[in-house]
Amino acid sequence: MSSVIRVTKEFGFEMAHVLWNYDGPCRNVHGHSYRLFVTLTGKPSENHDDPKNGMVIDFTDLKKIIKKQIINEFDHSVVVGKKHDKEKIEMFRKLFGNTVVVGYQPTCENLVADFASRIKPFLPSGVRLHSLRLYETASSYAEWFAEDNK
C-alpha cells in the first residue's frame, strides 16, 4: 500500500522584466535572481522491476522538464508584455537580445501561473503538479496551488 507523497525540487535562473504602465520603479527594465520551487504529488512506483521503484518521479526527469519548458526560454532573458508598442519591443530585442514577449503583465504572480500551464502537460501519468513557488527576491514570492485552480 503506497502513500501519496509530495516531492519538491528547486531551480534558479536570472531574468529581467519591465512592467508596462506601472506606477513604481519596476516600470524600468530590472532583473532578479529567481528561485522556483516545483512540488509534485503522486504515489511512488511499487514495481520492483522498474528502475524508478520507490520514486514519484526521478528528480533528473523533473529537471529535464523544467529546463526545457522554463529555464531554456526565460533564463537570462528580458520579459515584456505585448502591451508595449512594437518599436519598444524591437528596442528591447536590439539592446538585450533574448527578449520574451508574453501576453500578460510579467509580474511574479502572472509568471508563476504561466509556468504552471507550461509544466503540467509534460508530467508523467499519475504525477500531478501540486504547487509552484516563485521567489522574485529573497523575501518576496508568489505561489500557485492546483487546488486553487481547478
Secondary structure, 3 states (H helix, E strand, C coil): CCCCEEEEEEEEEEEEECCCCCCCHHHCCEEEEEEEEEEEEECCCCCCCCCCCCCCCCHHHHHHHHHHHHHHHHCCEEEEECCCCHHHHHHHHHHHCCEEEECCCCCHHHHHHHHHHHHHHHCCCCCEEEEEEEEEECCEEEEEEHHHCC
